[in-house]
Amino acid sequence: MTTTRGQRDPLTDFTRRTVSVDDVDKTVYVTGSGPAVILMPEMPGISPDVARFARWVRDAGFTVYLPSLFGVDGAYPLAEAYETVVRRACVSAEFRAFAGGGTSPVVAWLRGLARIAHAECGGSGVGTVGLCFTGNFALTMALEPAVVAPVVNHPSLPLDDPGGLEIGADDATALAERVQRDGLKVLGYRFENDKWCTGQRFAAYRALFGDAFDGRVLPDEAANTNPPPFFRDIVGCAHSVVTAHLVDQDGHPTAQARDEILAFLNERLGEG
């Protein structure tokens, strides 16, 4: 399915489900077959570009679970979303947007979703892909044993600490132990001069996980120069490697990053 730039994505090729974890209900869009991959949206929500990436994951042979965490599902990202979505998320009890907050509480719900997805799809485990505001969620979800393939894309939290990680101290220790014990690998992407996901943040991941963290950096000039208004006017820099700033051309660095993520998921989740 394709959508025209500027149009809302109706998401009609996804099954809209209500999933309950610990008596908390959330909408989750599901599509595809094969091992489970949980894809979390970036700000300001499940945009057409996020849905496009979900379809690429689906078409690579996976069942995609796309939870609605904020914003209007399928909406084209306009600058006005800063007031209507971003500010609300920053003060929400579910998220820890600023330094000192530790792991966002919503991650506990997402770990429950990973358990459900693994039970439904089987296989060796579940992949997780976070984007921007949810970037680090893909990693902290790995405290759920079913998660075996975390991908952190341009993780932006905490917003006020460029070298910080949105991980509580106990969770950081537990994650480092799991990485060492289980041979977990963590794949990450960012643009070189991204002000929301800095080199300091990737250095902090490496300090915690060592060579198990594979952080890949793309040049700013590789970014799509005509992103939606939210990314042009609010984000204001090359940021979203596989969504708003991706250039869908064979051999392009952002398209290569997309293909590398799909290969990583296949390697970690494939049943061969």
MARBAKE-744151 format. One line per 4 residues: number of its first residue (from 1); their letters; for each residue x negated, y negated, z of N, C-alpha, C. Coordinates in steps of 0.05 Angstrom, whole numbers, padded with zeros to 5 digits. Layout:
MARBAKE-744151
NUM = A = X,Y,Z,X,Y,Z,X,Y,Z | ...
end
This chain:
MARBAKE-744151
1 = MTTT = -00017,00024,00000,00000,00000,00000,-00017,-00025,00000 | -00010,-00045,-00016,-00025,-00070,-00016,-00006,-00093,-00010 | -00017,-00114,00001,-00002,-00139,00007,-00016,-00162,-00006 | -00001,-00183,-00013,-00013,-00207,-00024,-00022,-00225,-00002
5 = RGQR = -00046,-00237,-00005,-00057,-00255,00015,-00036,-00276,00022 | -00031,-00279,00048,-00011,-00298,00058,00015,-00286,00065 | 00020,-00261,00057,00045,-00248,00062,00043,-00230,00087 | 00065,-00227,00101,00066,-00208,00123,00066,-00180,00113
9 = DPLT = 00053,-00162,00128,00052,-00133,00121,00075,-00120,00136 | 00094,-00107,00122,00117,-00095,00135,00110,-00069,00150 | 00086,-00057,00145,00078,-00033,00159,00097,-00010,00155 | 00110,-00009,00132,00130,00012,00128,00118,00039,00123
13 = DFTR = 00092,00041,00118,00080,00068,00114,00069,00078,00141 | 00075,00065,00163,00068,00074,00189,00094,00083,00203 | 00092,00103,00221,00114,00110,00239,00112,00094,00264 | 00133,00079,00270,00133,00062,00294,00143,00078,00318
17 = RTVS = 00126,00081,00338,00133,00098,00361,00131,00081,00387 | 00146,00089,00407,00142,00079,00434,00128,00100,00450 | 00104,00092,00460,00088,00111,00476,00087,00102,00505 | 00092,00121,00523,00092,00115,00551,00068,00128,00565
21 = VDDV = 00053,00111,00580,00031,00121,00596,00034,00108,00624 | 00036,00125,00644,00040,00116,00671,00064,00097,00673 | 00086,00104,00660,00111,00088,00660,00108,00061,00647 | 00088,00057,00631,00085,00032,00616,00088,00039,00586
25 = DKTV = 00108,00026,00574,00114,00031,00545,00101,00010,00527 | 00089,00020,00506,00078,00002,00485,00085,00014,00458 | 00087,-00004,00438,00091,00004,00411,00065,00013,00398 | 00065,00035,00385,00042,00046,00371,00050,00054,00343
29 = YVTG = 00035,00044,00323,00040,00052,00295,00022,00075,00288 | 00033,00096,00276,00018,00121,00271,00021,00127,00242 | -00002,00136,00230,-00002,00144,00202,-00024,00164,00197 | -00020,00182,00178,-00041,00200,00170,-00040,00228,00183
33 = SGPA = -00061,00243,00178,-00063,00270,00189,-00093,00276,00193 | -00098,00295,00211,-00126,00301,00217,-00133,00291,00245 | -00159,00292,00252,-00167,00283,00279,-00158,00254,00285 | -00154,00248,00310,-00142,00222,00318,-00164,00201,00320
37 = VILM = -00157,00177,00310,-00173,00153,00314,-00154,00131,00324 | -00162,00120,00347,-00146,00097,00358,-00160,00071,00349 | -00145,00056,00334,-00155,00030,00324,-00141,00008,00338 | -00156,-00009,00352,-00143,-00031,00367,-00146,-00057,00351
41 = PEMP = -00125,-00073,00351,-00125,-00097,00335,-00143,-00119,00345 | -00151,-00137,00328,-00166,-00161,00336,-00146,-00183,00339 | -00155,-00205,00351,-00138,-00229,00352,-00133,-00239,00323 | -00109,-00248,00317,-00086,-00252,00335,-00065,-00229,00334
45 = GISP = -00074,-00205,00325,-00055,-00183,00326,-00060,-00163,00303 | -00040,-00147,00298,-00041,-00127,00275,-00036,-00142,00249 | -00057,-00155,00239,-00055,-00170,00215,-00055,-00152,00190 | -00049,-00162,00166,-00052,-00146,00142,-00080,-00135,00138
49 = DVAR = -00100,-00150,00147,-00128,-00140,00144,-00133,-00117,00163 | -00122,-00118,00187,-00125,-00096,00206,-00111,-00071,00196 | -00086,-00075,00185,-00071,-00053,00174,-00086,-00041,00150 | -00099,-00058,00133,-00114,-00048,00111,-00136,-00029,00120
53 = FARW = -00151,-00038,00141,-00172,-00021,00152,-00160,00005,00163 | -00137,00004,00176,-00124,00028,00186,-00118,00048,00163 | -00110,00037,00141,-00104,00055,00118,-00129,00067,00107 | -00151,00053,00107,-00176,00065,00098,-00184,00088,00116
57 = VRDA = -00180,00084,00142,-00186,00106,00161,-00168,00129,00156 | -00142,00124,00153,-00123,00145,00147,-00131,00160,00121 | -00137,00146,00100,-00143,00158,00075,-00170,00174,00075 | -00186,00169,00096,-00211,00184,00099,-00206,00211,00114
61 = GFTV = -00181,00216,00122,-00174,00242,00133,-00169,00242,00163 | -00158,00219,00173,-00153,00217,00202,-00124,00209,00207 | -00115,00216,00232,-00090,00205,00241,-00096,00180,00257 | -00086,00157,00248,-00091,00131,00260,-00069,00124,00279
65 = YLPS = -00077,00117,00304,-00059,00106,00324,-00066,00077,00328 | -00047,00059,00321,-00052,00030,00321,-00034,00017,00342 | -00043,00013,00366,-00026,00002,00387,-00022,-00028,00384 | 00002,-00037,00389,00008,-00066,00389,00002,-00077,00417
69 = LFGV = -00018,-00094,00419,-00027,-00104,00445,-00022,-00134,00448 | -00019,-00149,00426,-00012,-00177,00427,-00004,-00187,00399 | 00008,-00210,00398,00015,-00222,00372,00039,-00210,00359 | 00044,-00217,00334,00067,-00208,00319,00057,-00187,00299
73 = DGAY = 00068,-00163,00301,00058,-00141,00284,00062,-00147,00255 | 00040,-00145,00239,00041,-00149,00210,00038,-00178,00202 | 00036,-00197,00221,00036,-00225,00214,00009,-00233,00201 | 00010,-00252,00183,-00013,-00264,00171,-00025,-00283,00191
77 = PLAE = -00052,-00283,00196,-00064,-00298,00217,-00065,-00328,00212 | -00049,-00344,00224,-00048,-00373,00221,-00062,-00386,00245 | -00072,-00410,00241,-00086,-00424,00263,-00068,-00428,00287 | -00042,-00430,00283,-00024,-00435,00306,-00024,-00412,00326
81 = AYET = -00034,-00389,00318,-00035,-00366,00336,-00053,-00371,00360 | -00071,-00391,00358,-00088,-00397,00381,-00071,-00404,00405 | -00051,-00420,00401,-00034,-00429,00423,-00014,-00407,00431 | -00003,-00393,00411,00019,-00374,00417,00010,-00346,00425
85 = VVRR = -00015,-00339,00418,-00024,-00312,00424,-00049,-00312,00441 | -00070,-00326,00432,-00096,-00324,00446,-00095,-00335,00474 | -00083,-00358,00478,-00081,-00369,00505,-00066,-00351,00524 | -00044,-00339,00514,-00029,-00321,00531,-00045,-00296,00538
89 = ACVS = -00060,-00285,00519,-00076,-00261,00525,-00097,-00267,00545 | -00109,-00291,00544,-00131,-00298,00562,-00122,-00299,00591 | -00096,-00305,00596,-00087,-00306,00623,-00070,-00281,00631 | -00068,-00263,00612,-00052,-00239,00618,-00066,-00221,00638
93 = AEFR = -00051,-00208,00655,-00063,-00190,00675,-00075,-00165,00662 | -00067,-00159,00637,-00077,-00136,00623,-00106,-00139,00613 | -00115,-00164,00610,-00141,-00169,00598,-00159,-00184,00617 | -00185,-00179,00614,-00206,-00194,00629,-00223,-00209,00609
97 = AFAG = -00214,-00233,00602,-00226,-00248,00580,-00252,-00262,00588 | -00256,-00266,00615,-00279,-00282,00623,-00297,-00266,00642 | -00322,-00276,00644,-00342,-00263,00660,-00334,-00258,00688 | -00342,-00236,00699,-00335,-00229,00727,-00310,-00214,00731
101 = GGTS = -00294,-00210,00709,-00269,-00196,00711,-00271,-00166,00710 | -00293,-00156,00699,-00297,-00127,00697,-00281,-00116,00673 | -00276,-00090,00675,-00261,-00076,00653,-00232,-00084,00653 | -00222,-00090,00629,-00194,-00098,00626,-00175,-00076,00634
105 = PVVA = -00155,-00081,00651,-00136,-00061,00660,-00122,-00046,00637 | -00118,-00058,00614,-00104,-00045,00592,-00119,-00020,00583 | -00145,-00019,00589,-00161,00004,00580,-00151,00030,00593 | -00140,00029,00617,-00129,00053,00630,-00106,00064,00613
109 = WLRG = -00089,00045,00603,-00067,00054,00585,-00078,00066,00560 | -00098,00054,00548,-00110,00064,00523,-00123,00091,00527 | -00135,00096,00550,-00146,00122,00556,-00124,00143,00556 | -00101,00135,00567,-00078,00154,00566,-00069,00159,00538
113 = LARI = -00069,00139,00521,-00062,00142,00493,-00082,00162,00480 | -00108,00160,00487,-00128,00178,00476,-00122,00207,00483 | -00113,00211,00508,-00106,00238,00516,-00082,00249,00500 | -00062,00232,00496,-00039,00239,00481,-00046,00245,00452
117 = AHAE = -00062,00228,00440,-00070,00231,00412,-00086,00257,00408 | -00104,00263,00427,-00120,00288,00425,-00102,00312,00427 | -00083,00312,00446,-00064,00334,00449,-00048,00338,00424 | -00040,00316,00410,-00024,00319,00386,-00040,00327,00362
121 = CGGS = -00065,00318,00360,-00080,00323,00335,-00101,00345,00338 | -00110,00351,00362,-00130,00371,00366,-00157,00362,00356 | -00174,00382,00350,-00200,00375,00340,-00220,00372,00363 | -00244,00362,00356,-00265,00360,00375,-00262,00336,00394
125 = GVGT = -00245,00317,00386,-00242,00294,00403,-00229,00271,00388 | -00230,00248,00400,-00217,00224,00389,-00237,00202,00383 | -00233,00188,00361,-00249,00165,00354,-00235,00140,00364 | -00251,00119,00371,-00239,00094,00380,-00254,00071,00365
129 = VGLC = -00238,00052,00355,-00250,00030,00340,-00237,00004,00352 | -00255,-00013,00364,-00246,-00038,00374,-00255,-00061,00357 | -00239,-00083,00357,-00244,-00105,00339,-00242,-00131,00356 | -00264,-00147,00357,-00263,-00174,00369,-00254,-00172,00398
133 = FTGN = -00231,-00183,00405,-00221,-00183,00432,-00220,-00155,00444 | -00214,-00135,00428,-00213,-00107,00437,-00238,-00092,00431 | -00259,-00105,00421,-00283,-00091,00413,-00294,-00073,00433 | -00298,-00082,00458,-00310,-00066,00479,-00291,-00045,00490
137 = FALT = -00265,-00048,00485,-00246,-00027,00494,-00253,00000,00482 | -00263,00000,00458,-00270,00026,00445,-00291,00041,00461 | -00309,00025,00475,-00330,00038,00491,-00320,00046,00518 | -00306,00028,00532,-00297,00034,00559,-00275,00056,00559
141 = MALE = -00262,00060,00536,-00244,00083,00534,-00259,00110,00536 | -00286,00109,00531,-00301,00134,00531,-00304,00146,00559 | -00294,00133,00580,-00292,00147,00605,-00271,00168,00605 | -00254,00168,00584,-00236,00191,00579,-00252,00212,00563
145 = PAVV = -00255,00236,00573,-00272,00256,00559,-00264,00262,00530 | -00239,00258,00523,-00231,00263,00496,-00243,00245,00476 | -00253,00221,00484,-00264,00201,00466,-00293,00209,00461 | -00300,00214,00435,-00326,00223,00428,-00339,00206,00406
149 = APVV = -00325,00186,00396,-00335,00170,00373,-00327,00141,00376 | -00340,00126,00394,-00333,00097,00398,-00348,00079,00378 | -00332,00060,00367,-00343,00040,00349,-00335,00012,00359 | -00355,-00004,00366,-00349,-00031,00376,-00356,-00052,00354
153 = NHPS = -00336,-00064,00344,-00339,-00084,00323,-00337,-00112,00335 | -00358,-00128,00331,-00359,-00156,00340,-00345,-00161,00366 | -00352,-00147,00388,-00338,-00150,00413,-00342,-00178,00425 | -00320,-00192,00431,-00321,-00220,00438,-00319,-00226,00468
157 = LPLD = -00312,-00206,00484,-00309,-00211,00513,-00334,-00203,00528 | -00340,-00218,00549,-00326,-00242,00560,-00331,-00267,00543 | -00311,-00283,00540,-00313,-00307,00523,-00332,-00327,00533 | -00337,-00328,00559,-00354,-00349,00570,-00382,-00340,00577
161 = DPGG = -00390,-00316,00568,-00417,-00306,00574,-00427,-00291,00550 | -00444,-00304,00533,-00453,-00292,00508,-00470,-00267,00511 | -00481,-00264,00535,-00497,-00240,00540,-00484,-00220,00558 | -00459,-00224,00564,-00444,-00207,00582,-00430,-00184,00568
165 = LEIG = -00422,-00164,00584,-00406,-00142,00574,-00381,-00140,00591 | -00359,-00135,00578,-00333,-00133,00591,-00331,-00105,00603 | -00348,-00100,00623,-00348,-00073,00636,-00353,-00078,00666 | -00336,-00066,00682,-00341,-00066,00711,-00366,-00051,00718
169 = ADDA = -00379,-00057,00740,-00404,-00044,00747,-00402,-00014,00750 | -00381,-00005,00763,-00378,00024,00766,-00374,00038,00739 | -00357,00025,00722,-00353,00036,00695,-00378,00037,00679 | -00395,00016,00681,-00420,00015,00666,-00438,00038,00674
173 = TALA = -00440,00043,00700,-00456,00065,00710,-00446,00092,00699 | -00419,00095,00701,-00407,00120,00692,-00411,00124,00662 | -00408,00103,00647,-00412,00105,00618,-00440,00112,00611 | -00460,00099,00624,-00488,00106,00618,-00494,00135,00625
177 = ERVQ = -00482,00145,00646,-00485,00173,00653,-00473,00192,00633 | -00449,00184,00623,-00437,00201,00603,-00453,00201,00577 | -00462,00178,00569,-00479,00176,00544,-00502,00195,00546 | -00516,00195,00569,-00539,00213,00572,-00531,00242,00574
181 = RDGL = -00510,00248,00589,-00502,00275,00594,-00491,00289,00569 | -00474,00274,00553,-00460,00286,00531,-00471,00279,00504 | -00492,00264,00503,-00504,00256,00477,-00485,00238,00461 | -00470,00221,00475,-00452,00203,00462,-00467,00182,00446
185 = KVLG = -00458,00175,00423,-00469,00154,00406,-00449,00132,00404 | -00458,00107,00404,-00441,00083,00402,-00450,00067,00378 | -00432,00062,00359,-00438,00047,00335,-00426,00019,00338 | -00442,-00002,00331,-00433,-00029,00334,-00440,-00046,00310
189 = YRFE = -00423,-00067,00304,-00428,-00085,00282,-00423,-00114,00290 | -00439,-00132,00279,-00435,-00160,00282,-00449,-00175,00259 | -00441,-00200,00255,-00455,-00218,00237,-00477,-00232,00252 | -00498,-00240,00238,-00523,-00249,00251,-00519,-00273,00269
193 = NDKW = -00503,-00293,00260,-00500,-00317,00276,-00471,-00320,00287 | -00459,-00298,00292,-00432,-00298,00304,-00433,-00310,00332 | -00419,-00332,00336,-00419,-00346,00362,-00402,-00331,00383 | -00385,-00313,00374,-00368,-00298,00393,-00380,-00272,00401
197 = CTGQ = -00396,-00261,00384,-00410,-00236,00390,-00440,-00240,00383 | -00455,-00247,00403,-00483,-00256,00398,-00503,-00233,00399 | -00528,-00239,00391,-00549,-00220,00394,-00554,-00213,00423 | -00549,-00231,00441,-00552,-00226,00470,-00533,-00203,00479
201 = RFAA = -00510,-00203,00468,-00490,-00182,00475,-00500,-00155,00466 | -00510,-00154,00441,-00520,-00128,00431,-00544,-00119,00447 | -00561,-00139,00455,-00584,-00132,00472,-00575,-00120,00499 | -00553,-00130,00510,-00543,-00119,00535,-00533,-00090,00531
205 = YRAL = -00521,-00084,00508,-00513,-00057,00503,-00538,-00039,00502 | -00558,-00048,00488,-00582,-00032,00486,-00596,-00027,00513 | -00595,-00048,00530,-00607,-00045,00556,-00592,-00024,00573 | -00566,-00022,00568,-00550,-00003,00583,-00551,00025,00572
209 = FGDA = -00552,00027,00545,-00549,00054,00532,-00574,00063,00517 | -00594,00046,00514,-00618,00053,00500,-00612,00059,00471 | -00626,00080,00460,-00624,00086,00432,-00596,00098,00425 | -00580,00104,00445,-00553,00114,00439,-00535,00092,00427
213 = FDGR = -00543,00067,00431,-00528,00045,00419,-00541,00037,00392 | -00526,00041,00371,-00535,00034,00344,-00521,00008,00335 | -00533,-00015,00341,-00522,-00040,00334,-00532,-00051,00308 | -00514,-00055,00289,-00522,-00063,00262,-00513,-00091,00257
217 = VLPD = -00530,-00107,00244,-00526,-00136,00241,-00526,-00143,00211 | -00505,-00157,00203,-00502,-00165,00175,-00508,-00194,00172 | -00520,-00203,00149,-00525,-00231,00145,-00499,-00247,00142 | -00499,-00272,00152,-00475,-00288,00150,-00465,-00292,00122
221 = EAAN = -00483,-00294,00103,-00475,-00299,00075,-00460,-00275,00063 | -00459,-00252,00077,-00444,-00230,00067,-00414,-00232,00072 | -00406,-00251,00090,-00378,-00254,00098,-00361,-00265,00076 | -00336,-00256,00075,-00316,-00268,00057,-00314,-00297,00063
225 = TNPP = -00315,-00314,00042,-00315,-00343,00046,-00287,-00354,00046 | -00267,-00337,00043,-00239,-00347,00043,-00222,-00330,00061 | -00228,-00331,00088,-00212,-00315,00106,-00185,-00330,00112 | -00167,-00317,00126,-00142,-00330,00134,-00147,-00354,00152
229 = PFFR = -00127,-00372,00154,-00131,-00397,00170,-00141,-00393,00198 | -00131,-00373,00212,-00140,-00368,00239,-00170,-00365,00241 | -00181,-00350,00222,-00210,-00344,00222,-00226,-00368,00212 | -00214,-00383,00193,-00228,-00406,00182,-00228,-00429,00203
233 = DIVG = -00206,-00434,00215,-00203,-00458,00232,-00208,-00453,00262 | -00202,-00430,00272,-00205,-00424,00300,-00231,-00408,00306 | -00235,-00386,00292,-00259,-00370,00296,-00284,-00386,00286 | -00282,-00397,00262,-00302,-00416,00252,-00330,-00406,00246
237 = CAHS = -00333,-00379,00242,-00359,-00368,00235,-00354,-00341,00223 | -00375,-00330,00211,-00373,-00302,00201,-00370,-00284,00226 | -00349,-00268,00226,-00343,-00253,00251,-00332,-00225,00246 | -00311,-00223,00230,-00295,-00197,00229,-00306,-00180,00206
241 = VVTA = -00325,-00163,00212,-00340,-00149,00191,-00322,-00132,00173 | -00303,-00117,00184,-00288,-00098,00168,-00259,-00107,00164 | -00252,-00131,00171,-00224,-00141,00167,-00224,-00167,00152 | -00221,-00189,00166,-00217,-00215,00153,-00241,-00224,00137
245 = HLVD = -00265,-00216,00145,-00289,-00225,00130,-00301,-00203,00112 | -00286,-00182,00108,-00295,-00161,00090,-00291,-00168,00061 | -00310,-00161,00044,-00307,-00165,00015,-00305,-00137,00003 | -00282,-00130,-00008,-00276,-00103,-00017,-00287,-00099,-00045
249 = QDGH = -00314,-00097,-00046,-00328,-00091,-00072,-00349,-00070,-00067 | -00351,-00051,-00085,-00371,-00030,-00083,-00399,-00041,-00079 | -00413,-00031,-00059,-00440,-00040,-00054,-00443,-00065,-00037 | -00421,-00078,-00032,-00422,-00102,-00015,-00429,-00095,00014
253 = PTAQ = -00445,-00110,00028,-00453,-00103,00055,-00429,-00097,00074 | -00408,-00113,00072,-00385,-00108,00090,-00370,-00082,00082 | -00368,-00077,00056,-00356,-00052,00047,-00374,-00028,00055 | -00400,-00032,00055,-00418,-00011,00064,-00414,-00006,00094
257 = ARDE = -00410,-00027,00110,-00405,-00024,00138,-00380,-00007,00143 | -00359,-00014,00128,-00334,00002,00130,-00339,00032,00124 | -00354,00037,00103,-00360,00065,00095,-00377,00079,00116 | -00395,00064,00129,-00412,00075,00150,-00395,00083,00174
261 = ILAF = -00376,00067,00181,-00358,00073,00203,-00342,00098,00197 | -00332,00100,00172,-00317,00124,00165,-00334,00149,00166 | -00360,00146,00157,-00378,00169,00158,-00385,00177,00187 | -00388,00157,00204,-00393,00162,00233,-00369,00178,00245
265 = LNER = -00345,00169,00239,-00321,00182,00250,-00320,00211,00239 | -00326,00215,00214,-00325,00241,00202,-00346,00259,00215 | -00370,00248,00220,-00392,00264,00232,-00385,00273,00260 | -00373,00254,00275,-00367,00260,00304,-00341,00276,00307
269 = LGEG = -00322,00273,00289,-00296,00285,00292,-00291,00308,00273 | -00307,00310,00252,-00303,00331,00232,-00304,00358,00244 | -00289,00376,00233,-00287,00403,00244,-00305,00422,00230 | -00322,00412,00211,-00339,00430,00196,-00363,00438,00212
end
